[in-house]
Amino acid sequence: MFLNIILIPIAYIAYRVYQWGKCPSELKDLPSIGLIEFIKSIVSKGSYPDKFKLIQEKLNEHGIIRIFHISYGWSVMIGNPKLAKEVSSKDNIFPKHDIKKEVLSPHLKRFLGLSQVLGSVGDEWKRHRKVVNPIFNQSWDTKWKKQCNNSEVNIQDKIQRMTLDVFGKAIFDYDFKAVKEQDSELYNLYVSIFDGTFNPLYSVFPFLDNLPYFKRPEVSKKLDAYHEFIEGIIKLKEKEIVEGKENNSKNLVSSLIQSNIKLGDDKLSNDEIRDDLSIFIIAGHDTTSNTLISTLYYLARYPQVQDKLRTQILGVLENPSSVVIPTTDQLKNMPYLDLVNKESMRIMSTAAQIQRICTKEHTLSNGLTIPKNTNIMLHLWGIHHNPNAFENPDEFLPERFDQLTNEESRNWQPFATGARSCIGMSFSLVEQRVTIAMLLQAFEFSISPQNPSYEKIHISTSALVKPDNLKLIIKLRE
């Protein structure tokens, strides 16, 4: 009897493990990547392109492969731009995972929020989108402290601080003082939480946070402080709105609250507003800052591109005597800035992959049938570095996008496509263009041939792909 009590649960667990690892018959003919190789691509040291090399080669050759994901079992990874667009366009069949049901570290779930515009699905997502859609048309500005003069600096730290200040002002109407103060409490708190919640080890093995030895109470305490800050801002802005002091506000939190008030039964709770604000910071600040860092690297690496772009910017702005913020109309007259920006977002696809779930059996245009409940990984990095989609994909060539109707322009999809494309896309693109236009008015960027990243930029990854510890020489223009 005692033996049966032990054997029955063991047999059940073994059966569940077998079912979890069993490859669906519809996917068996796809080229595959095993669990060990997949884990190595996430947690091993080295630059991201090197870690991803084997997977990239298979995506280049086949366009679509199966890969064993520790949280979802056998999954489909897509590196073909047409198939990726096909999946993204069918949001009713391939929606995003519901974050409430996602297999994630509990700390990461708290940081992302259980109900926010990027991770919500169905009617809940529509409620969030109705509230935030009008927000990203608003104007904003930024500052760049003239602290550098022909010296090598950590450009990653500079840009991350500047971008967080921009988003702090635009979202919260709050000065994070990240640029002014090296020991900015909020900046250091945010960076610490981001690094902790997106730790690669806990991304692969999210259950570790539930084990005594691996629990991280310090991350939980920092999240408490972060949420307390956001909730305090929400309460303050609500009070100002009620008292009639915030009617013409340009910041996101006030606009979000005002937009929410008009929705009646569809309005969001304060926790949902907090989670939306948190995800805007994560999705906006980190993806934007990483792309800006990449852009400055390639401008430093290819001075002829930098000179050409600066000449166009100064021409449109009529050679201003001091740094000016370009208007929307002026940005439209800087086409080369758009090409440089697009190429930077392609070659440094900071959101390397996005995931979907197949809600019912579906046959793709290539004839592959996707079983219900299959995890789909749209690998944007894989698409943007596929020579079948982009000629010489490892070369920085802004001119590849000079024709909007050419194949490479159609294959470009850094924000994904379809109904669930990035809601902050316009905001992010404007911030990137304005920032580069302002920086090139004031500074010249270069990189020493002795710099370890001169020939090949070192790229790290946690949740996002980003340049690692990049240093550039910054000189004030005369």
C-alpha positions in Angstrom: 0.0 0.0 0.0 2.8 2.4 1.0 4.6 1.6 -2.2 1.6 2.4 -4.3 1.2 5.8 -2.5 4.8 6.6 -3.7 4.6 5.0 -7.1 1.3 6.5 -8.3 2.4 10.2 -8.0 5.9 9.4 -9.5 4.2 7.7 -12.4 1.9 10.6 -12.9 4.8 13.1 -12.8 6.7 11.0 -15.3 3.7 10.9 -17.6 3.3 14.6 -17.4 7.0 15.2 -18.2 6.7 12.8 -21.2 3.6 14.6 -22.5 5.3 18.0 -22.0 8.4 16.9 -24.0 6.5 15.0 -26.7 6.8 16.7 -30.0 3.4 17.1 -31.9 3.3 15.0 -35.1 2.6 18.1 -37.2 6.0 19.6 -36.1 8.2 16.6 -36.3 9.5 17.3 -39.8 10.8 20.8 -38.9 14.5 21.2 -38.3 15.0 21.4 -34.5 17.0 23.0 -31.7 17.2 21.0 -28.4 16.7 22.3 -24.9 20.4 22.5 -24.1 21.3 24.5 -27.1 18.4 26.9 -26.4 19.4 27.4 -22.8 23.0 28.0 -23.9 21.8 30.7 -26.3 20.3 32.5 -23.3 22.6 32.0 -20.2 26.1 31.4 -21.7 28.6 34.2 -21.8 29.7 35.9 -25.0 28.2 38.3 -27.5 24.6 37.6 -28.6 25.3 37.0 -32.3 27.9 34.3 -31.3 25.5 32.6 -28.9 22.7 32.7 -31.4 24.8 31.5 -34.4 23.5 27.9 -34.6 19.9 29.0 -34.4 20.5 31.9 -36.9 22.0 29.5 -39.4 19.0 27.2 -39.2 16.6 30.1 -39.5 18.5 31.4 -42.5 18.3 28.0 -44.2 14.7 27.0 -43.3 12.9 30.2 -42.2 11.0 28.2 -39.5 12.2 25.7 -37.0 11.0 23.9 -33.9 12.7 24.6 -30.6 12.4 23.1 -27.1 11.4 25.8 -24.6 11.6 24.9 -21.0 8.4 26.7 -20.1 6.3 25.8 -23.1 7.8 22.5 -24.5 8.1 22.2 -28.3 7.6 25.6 -29.9 7.8 27.1 -33.4 10.4 29.8 -34.1 9.9 31.9 -37.2 12.7 33.8 -38.9 10.9 34.3 -42.2 9.5 37.9 -42.5 6.4 36.9 -44.6 5.4 34.1 -42.2 6.1 36.5 -39.2 3.7 39.1 -40.7 1.2 36.4 -41.4 1.1 35.3 -37.8 1.1 38.9 -36.4 -1.8 39.8 -38.7 -4.0 37.0 -37.2 -4.4 38.2 -33.7 -7.5 36.2 -33.1 -5.6 33.0 -33.8 -2.1 34.0 -32.6 -2.7 36.4 -29.6 0.0 37.3 -27.1 0.3 35.1 -24.1 -1.9 36.2 -21.2 0.6 37.5 -18.7 -1.5 36.2 -15.8 -1.0 32.6 -17.1 2.6 33.1 -18.2 5.4 30.9 -16.7 7.5 33.8 -15.3 9.4 34.6 -12.2 7.0 36.2 -9.7 9.3 39.2 -9.4 9.2 39.7 -13.2 5.4 39.5 -13.2 5.2 42.2 -10.5 7.6 44.4 -12.5 5.7 44.0 -15.7 2.2 44.1 -14.0 -0.5 41.6 -14.3 -2.9 43.9 -16.2 -1.3 46.4 -18.7 -1.6 47.3 -22.3 1.2 45.2 -23.6 0.5 42.0 -21.7 -3.3 42.0 -21.7 -5.5 40.1 -24.1 -9.0 40.3 -25.5 -11.5 42.8 -24.2 -9.1 43.7 -21.3 -6.5 44.8 -23.9 -9.1 46.9 -25.7 -9.9 48.8 -22.5 -6.2 49.7 -22.0 -5.7 50.7 -25.6 -8.7 53.0 -25.6 -7.2 54.9 -22.7 -3.6 55.2 -24.0 -4.1 55.7 -27.7 -4.4 59.5 -27.6 -1.3 59.9 -25.4 1.5 59.3 -27.8 0.8 62.3 -30.0 2.0 64.7 -27.4 5.2 66.7 -27.7 8.2 66.4 -25.4 11.7 67.7 -25.1 15.0 66.5 -23.7 18.4 67.9 -22.5 21.9 66.8 -23.0 24.4 68.1 -20.6 27.6 69.3 -22.2 29.9 67.3 -19.9 32.2 65.7 -22.6 35.0 67.3 -24.5 37.1 64.9 -26.7 37.1 62.3 -24.0 36.1 58.6 -24.0 32.9 58.1 -22.0 30.5 55.2 -21.2 27.9 56.1 -23.8 25.6 53.5 -22.5 25.3 55.1 -19.1 24.9 58.6 -20.6 22.1 57.6 -23.0 20.2 55.5 -20.4 20.3 58.3 -17.9 19.2 60.9 -20.5 16.4 58.7 -21.8 15.1 57.9 -18.3 14.9 61.6 -17.6 12.9 62.1 -20.8 10.5 59.4 -19.9 10.3 60.5 -16.3 9.2 63.9 -17.4 6.9 62.7 -20.2 5.2 60.0 -18.2 5.3 61.3 -14.6 6.1 65.0 -14.9 8.9 64.1 -12.5 12.6 64.8 -12.7 14.5 61.6 -12.1 17.7 63.6 -12.0 19.6 60.7 -13.6 21.8 63.1 -15.7 22.4 65.7 -13.0 23.1 63.3 -10.2 25.4 60.2 -10.6 23.8 58.7 -7.5 20.2 59.4 -8.5 18.1 57.1 -6.2 15.3 56.4 -8.7 17.7 55.7 -11.6 19.7 53.3 -9.5 16.5 51.7 -8.2 15.1 51.2 -11.7 18.4 49.7 -13.1 18.7 47.4 -10.1 15.1 46.1 -10.5 15.5 45.7 -14.3 18.7 43.7 -13.9 17.3 41.6 -11.1 13.9 40.7 -12.7 15.4 40.0 -16.1 18.2 37.9 -14.8 18.8 35.2 -17.6 19.0 32.3 -15.1 15.6 33.2 -13.6 14.2 33.7 -17.1 15.0 30.1 -18.1 14.2 28.7 -14.7 11.4 30.9 -13.3 10.6 28.5 -10.5 13.9 29.3 -8.7 12.2 32.2 -7.0 10.1 29.8 -5.1 13.0 27.8 -3.7 14.5 28.8 -0.3 18.1 29.1 -1.4 17.3 31.1 -4.6 14.6 33.5 -3.3 15.5 37.1 -3.7 13.8 39.2 -1.0 15.9 42.2 -1.9 14.3 42.4 -5.3 10.9 42.2 -3.7 11.7 45.2 -1.4 12.9 47.2 -4.4 9.7 46.5 -6.3 7.7 47.6 -3.2 9.6 50.9 -3.3 9.1 51.3 -7.1 5.4 50.6 -6.9 5.1 53.0 -4.0 6.7 55.8 -6.0 4.3 55.2 -9.0 1.2 55.0 -6.8 2.2 58.2 -5.1 2.4 60.0 -8.4 -1.0 58.7 -9.5 -2.6 59.8 -6.2 -1.0 63.3 -6.5 -2.1 63.7 -10.1 -5.6 62.5 -9.3 -5.8 65.1 -6.5 -4.6 67.9 -8.8 -7.1 66.9 -11.5 -10.0 66.9 -9.0 -8.8 70.4 -7.8 -8.6 71.7 -11.4 -4.8 72.1 -11.3 -3.9 69.7 -14.2 -6.3 70.4 -17.0 -3.6 71.2 -19.6 -1.0 68.7 -18.5 1.3 67.2 -21.1 2.5 64.2 -19.0 1.3 60.7 -19.5 0.0 59.9 -16.1 -2.3 62.9 -16.0 -3.5 62.3 -19.6 -4.0 58.6 -18.7 -6.2 59.5 -15.7 -8.2 62.1 -17.6 -8.7 59.7 -20.5 -9.7 57.0 -18.0 -12.3 59.1 -16.3 -14.3 59.4 -19.6 -14.7 55.7 -20.0 -17.3 54.9 -17.4 -17.7 51.2 -16.8 -14.6 50.5 -18.9 -12.2 52.5 -16.8 -9.1 51.1 -15.4 -8.3 50.6 -11.7 -5.3 52.4 -10.1 -3.4 49.2 -10.1 -4.0 48.8 -13.8 -2.9 52.4 -14.4 0.2 51.8 -12.3 1.0 48.7 -14.4 0.5 50.6 -17.7 2.8 53.3 -16.6 5.4 50.7 -15.5 5.3 48.9 -18.8 5.6 52.2 -20.7 8.9 52.9 -18.9 10.2 49.4 -19.6 9.2 49.2 -23.2 9.9 52.8 -24.0 13.0 53.7 -22.0 15.0 50.5 -22.5 14.2 49.8 -26.2 14.7 53.4 -27.1 18.0 53.9 -25.2 19.4 50.7 -26.6 18.6 51.7 -30.2 20.1 55.2 -29.6 23.3 53.7 -28.2 23.5 51.4 -31.3 23.0 54.4 -33.6 25.7 56.4 -32.0 28.1 53.4 -32.3 27.5 53.1 -36.0 27.8 56.8 -36.6 31.1 56.8 -34.7 32.3 53.7 -36.6 31.3 55.2 -40.0 32.2 58.9 -39.9 31.1 59.4 -43.5 27.6 58.5 -42.5 27.8 60.8 -39.5 29.0 63.7 -41.6 26.3 63.2 -44.3 23.6 63.0 -41.6 24.9 66.1 -39.7 25.1 68.1 -43.0 21.4 67.3 -43.7 20.3 68.1 -40.2 22.2 71.5 -40.1 20.8 72.3 -43.5 17.2 71.8 -42.6 17.7 73.7 -39.3 19.5 76.5 -41.2 22.8 76.2 -39.2 21.5 77.3 -35.8 24.0 79.0 -33.5 22.8 76.8 -30.5 21.2 73.5 -30.2 17.5 73.5 -31.2 14.8 71.0 -31.0 13.6 70.1 -34.5 9.9 70.5 -35.3 7.8 67.7 -36.8 7.9 69.4 -40.2 11.7 69.7 -40.0 12.1 66.0 -39.1 10.1 65.2 -42.2 12.7 67.0 -44.3 15.5 64.8 -42.8 15.1 61.6 -44.9 18.6 60.4 -44.2 17.9 60.5 -40.5 15.0 58.1 -41.1 17.2 55.7 -43.1 19.9 55.7 -40.4 17.3 55.2 -37.7 15.7 52.3 -39.5 19.0 50.6 -40.2 20.1 50.9 -36.6 16.8 49.4 -35.4 17.3 46.5 -37.9 20.9 45.7 -37.1 20.3 46.0 -33.4 16.9 44.5 -33.0 16.7 45.2 -29.3 13.5 43.3 -28.8 15.0 40.2 -30.3 11.8 38.1 -30.2 8.1 38.2 -29.3 5.9 35.3 -28.5 2.4 34.3 -29.5 0.2 31.3 -28.6 -1.8 29.4 -31.2 -5.4 29.3 -29.9 -6.7 26.8 -32.5 -5.2 24.5 -35.1 -4.1 26.6 -38.1 -2.3 26.0 -41.4 0.2 28.6 -42.5 0.6 29.7 -46.1 3.7 27.5 -46.4 1.6 24.4 -45.6 2.7 23.9 -42.0 -0.1 23.1 -39.6 0.3 24.6 -36.1 -1.4 22.5 -33.4 -3.5 24.3 -30.8 -1.7 25.7 -27.7 1.7 25.8 -29.6 4.0 28.6 -28.5 5.1 30.7 -31.4 8.4 32.7 -31.3 8.7 35.5 -33.9 12.4 36.1 -34.0 12.9 39.7 -35.1 16.7 39.5 -34.7 16.6 36.3 -36.9 14.6 38.1 -39.5 16.7 41.2 -39.6 20.0 39.1 -39.9 18.7 36.7 -42.5 20.5 37.2 -45.8 17.4 36.0 -47.6 15.6 39.0 -46.2 18.4 41.6 -46.1 21.5 41.6 -48.4 24.7 41.7 -46.4 22.7 41.7 -43.1 25.8 42.3 -40.8 26.8 45.5 -42.7 25.4 48.9 -41.7 23.9 50.3 -44.9 21.2 53.0 -44.3 20.7 53.3 -48.1 19.0 49.9 -48.2 15.8 51.6 -47.0 15.8 54.5 -49.5 13.0 52.9 -51.5 9.9 52.3 -49.3 8.6 49.7 -51.7 11.7 47.5 -52.0 11.9 44.0 -50.5 14.1 45.1 -47.6 11.7 47.9 -46.5 8.8 45.4 -46.5 10.9 42.9 -44.4 11.7 45.5 -41.7 9.6 45.0 -38.6 11.4 46.0 -35.4 8.1 46.6 -33.6 6.3 43.6 -35.1 3.1 44.2 -37.1 -0.6 43.7 -36.8 -3.1 44.7 -34.1 -0.6 44.1 -31.3 2.2 46.1 -32.7 4.0 48.4 -30.3 1.7 51.1 -29.1 4.6 53.4 -28.4 6.1 53.0 -31.8 5.5 56.6 -32.9 6.7 58.0 -29.5 9.9 55.9 -29.7 10.6 56.8 -33.3 10.2 60.5 -32.6 12.3 60.4 -29.5 15.1 58.7 -31.4 15.1 61.1 -34.3 14.9 64.2 -32.1 17.7 63.0 -29.8 20.1 62.1 -32.7 19.3 65.4 -34.4 20.1 67.4 -31.3 23.2 65.4 -30.3 24.8 65.8 -33.8 24.3 69.5 -33.6 26.4 69.7 -30.5 28.8 66.8 -30.7 31.1 64.7 -32.9 31.3 61.0 -32.0 34.2 58.7 -32.8 35.7 55.4 -31.6 39.3 54.5 -31.1 40.7 51.6 -33.3 42.0 50.2 -30.0 38.5 50.0 -28.6 37.4 46.3 -28.2 34.2 47.1 -30.0 35.8 48.8 -33.0 35.6 45.9 -35.3 32.7 44.1 -33.8 30.3 45.5 -31.2 29.8 43.3 -28.1 26.2 42.6 -27.6 24.7 41.3 -24.3 21.2 40.1 -23.7 18.8 39.7 -20.8 15.3 40.6 -21.8 16.6 42.9 -24.5 19.5 42.8 -26.8 21.8 45.7 -26.2 25.4 47.0 -26.6 27.5 46.0 -23.7 29.7 48.6 -21.8 30.3 50.6 -25.0 32.6 53.6 -24.8 32.8 56.3 -27.4 34.9 59.5 -27.8 32.7 62.6 -27.6 33.9 66.0 -28.8 32.1 69.3 -28.6 31.7 70.8 -32.1 33.3 74.1 -32.6 
